[in-house]
Amino acid sequence: MQDLPSYADVVAAAARLDGHAHRTPVLRSRQANALLGAEVMFKCENFQRSGAFKFRGAYSALSRFSDAQRRAGVVAFSSGNHAQAIALSAQLLGMPATIVMPHDTPAIKLAATRGYGAEVVIYDRFTEDREAIGRRLAGERGMTLIPPFDHPDVIAGQGTATKELIDEVGALDYLFVCMGGGGLVSGAALAARALAPHCQVYGVEPEAGNDGQQSFRTGAIVHIATPRTIADGAQTQHIGELTFAIIRRELADVLTASDAQLIEAMRFFAERMKLVVEPTGCLGFAAARHAGLPIRGKRVGVIISGGNIDLARYAQLLAG
């Protein structure tokens, strides 16, 4: 296993991202505070470049490529947000990109990835192995494979969102972070441990895909079938080796949220805060609201991970 990234790597990633990634806003809602009985601060990565936090990790990783790696290009596999982030980062850095994407990727994510100039290779997420396809393409084309979460430069880049949040609002008591493969939450944990040592960090998965929760509680990485959930950004089958090592060491626990709770959170963001948030991006708030933790009177951070969702699908989910 590669060496685990540290908070120093998060600081270095922040320097690489300066002037390239957006410093996204931290928004508050009196209604959210009333619902939770807490002071709630939302880090809005739905306003990040390419519409999600993934740009941070992608640019962090690609900006460290050698000249030879840049000439050969990058290959990645992704359900959508990492795909767009890699494609945009590659375009900005002047390198070719090939992205392996599932056949049922939301059209908005597919169009954006192609719009950034990447070649898209389609696969069936329920019958084919995206990691094997990515490795094969990297080998055949001499490209560098950048996975969506299990990479030290990716983890460090994702940690910059939490660094910005705590730099802006001060120490937190609780931090809720959505979790698929664990890149965002492991980066968040590195930043929180350094900047707010007493903060309890929780990863939040879709109820139908709680492989990370099972892994955290059993002490070994658990593999599951592709979960069927509206949180398409968290339809991972397992978390990574690097992310698991950080998650085991740093997290208070891994929680889950149901699809119904995600729709409720989407509706809250739309009606009360005028925010378009994709289902995966609602995981943190759904858990903060429903997990039953003693957050009353506390300072609570929530990472909203992204806002990439087809408008027709968005309307359908909100209409119930």
Secondary structure, DSSP 8 states (H G I E B T S, - for coil): ------HHHHHHHHHHHTTTS----EE--HHHHHHHTSEEEEEEGGGSGGGBTHHHHHHHHHTT--HHHHHH-EEEE-SSHHHHHHHHHHHHHT--EEEEEETT--HHHHHHHHHTT-EEEEE-TTTS-HHHHHHHHHHHHT-EE--SSSSHHHHHHHHHHHHHHHHHH---SEEEEE-SSSHHHHHHHHHHHHH-TT-EEEEEEEGGG-HHHHHHHHTS---------S-GGG--SS--HHHHHHHHHH-SEEEEE-HHHHHHHHHHHHHHH-----GGGGHHHHHHHHS--S-TTSEEEEEE-B----HHHHHHHHH-
